[in-house]
Each structure stands twice: as C-alpha cells, then as structure tokens.
Amino acid sequence: MNFILKSNLCFMQETDSIILKKIGDKVREIRLQKKLTQKELAFDLDIEISQITRIETGKINTSILNLFKIAKALEVDIKELFNF
C-alpha cells in the first residue's frame, strides 16, 4: 500500500512539473510574440526578473493571482496561458 501511494505521489509530482513547464512555455511564447523582454514584463508586474524566469522555466508554482496579472500584462485572456 505504501508503495502505491509513493508511486502515485511521484507520478503526480512529475505531472505537476510538466504542467508548470507548459504554462511557462506559453507565457514565454506570448511574451515574445508581444516583443516584451523579461525585464519589461517584470516591471509591468512589479516583480523580480528572476521570478519571471522561474515561471517561464516551470521552476515555481506561481499563484493564480500572478497568472491573472501576467495575462493582463500580456493583454490576453487567462485561458490562453492554459492553451497548450
């Protein structure tokens, strides 16, 4: 039983990291289409450039509030960030 739970947890963590990476890739894709630098986006959001980097690389699980702010700054519907 313990093995099954551990196995499911590992699978969920792997899946989570894939989703975070896909969202980050989408943020980067849209940012580049809008011809914005990470520095410009970070300035618009009043956050550190390093946080944009971590979001785009899927290293952090940012808040839904930050995703709304990112979508607004990129002038897209938040649904676009999940369109992968």
C-alpha positions as CSV (number, residue, x, y, z in Angstrom):
1,M,0.0,0.0,0.0
2,N,2.8,2.4,0.9
3,F,4.5,1.7,-2.5
4,I,1.3,2.5,-4.4
5,L,0.9,5.8,-2.6
6,K,4.5,6.7,-3.1
7,S,4.2,5.7,-6.8
8,N,1.1,7.9,-7.3
9,L,2.7,10.8,-5.5
10,C,5.8,10.6,-7.8
11,F,3.5,10.5,-10.8
12,M,1.6,13.5,-9.6
13,Q,4.8,15.5,-8.9
14,E,6.0,14.6,-12.4
15,T,2.7,15.6,-14.0
16,D,2.7,18.9,-12.0
17,S,6.2,19.8,-13.2
18,I,5.1,19.1,-16.8
19,I,2.1,21.4,-16.4
20,L,4.2,24.1,-14.9
21,K,6.7,23.9,-17.7
22,K,3.9,24.1,-20.3
23,I,2.4,27.2,-18.7
24,G,5.8,28.7,-18.5
25,D,6.5,27.9,-22.2
26,K,3.1,29.6,-23.1
27,V,4.0,32.7,-21.0
28,R,7.3,32.9,-22.8
29,E,5.8,32.3,-26.2
30,I,3.2,35.1,-25.8
31,R,5.7,37.5,-24.2
32,L,8.0,37.0,-27.2
33,Q,5.1,37.5,-29.6
34,K,4.4,40.8,-27.9
35,K,8.1,41.7,-28.2
36,L,8.5,42.1,-24.5
37,T,11.6,41.3,-22.5
38,Q,11.5,39.5,-19.2
39,K,12.7,42.8,-17.7
40,E,9.7,44.7,-19.2
41,L,7.2,42.1,-18.1
42,A,8.7,42.0,-14.6
43,F,8.5,45.8,-14.4
44,D,4.8,45.8,-15.5
45,L,4.0,43.2,-12.8
46,D,6.2,44.8,-10.2
47,I,8.1,41.6,-9.5
48,E,11.7,40.5,-9.9
49,I,13.0,39.4,-13.3
50,S,14.2,36.2,-11.6
51,Q,10.6,35.3,-10.8
52,I,9.6,35.7,-14.5
53,T,12.5,33.4,-15.3
54,R,11.3,30.8,-12.8
55,I,7.8,30.9,-14.0
56,E,8.8,30.6,-17.7
57,T,11.1,27.6,-16.9
58,G,8.4,25.9,-14.7
59,K,10.6,26.1,-11.6
60,I,7.9,27.6,-9.4
61,N,4.2,27.1,-9.0
62,T,3.1,30.8,-9.1
63,S,-0.2,31.9,-7.7
64,I,-3.4,32.1,-9.8
65,L,-3.4,35.9,-9.0
66,N,0.1,36.2,-10.6
67,L,-1.3,34.3,-13.7
68,F,-4.1,36.8,-13.9
69,K,-1.7,39.7,-13.7
70,I,0.6,38.1,-16.3
71,A,-2.4,37.6,-18.7
72,K,-3.5,41.2,-18.2
73,A,0.1,42.5,-18.8
74,L,0.3,40.4,-21.9
75,E,-3.2,41.6,-23.0
76,V,-4.6,38.0,-23.4
77,D,-7.4,36.1,-21.7
78,I,-6.0,33.9,-18.9
79,K,-7.3,30.9,-20.9
80,E,-4.5,31.5,-23.4
81,L,-1.9,30.6,-20.7
82,F,-3.5,27.1,-20.5
83,N,-3.9,26.6,-24.2
84,F,-1.2,24.0,-24.8
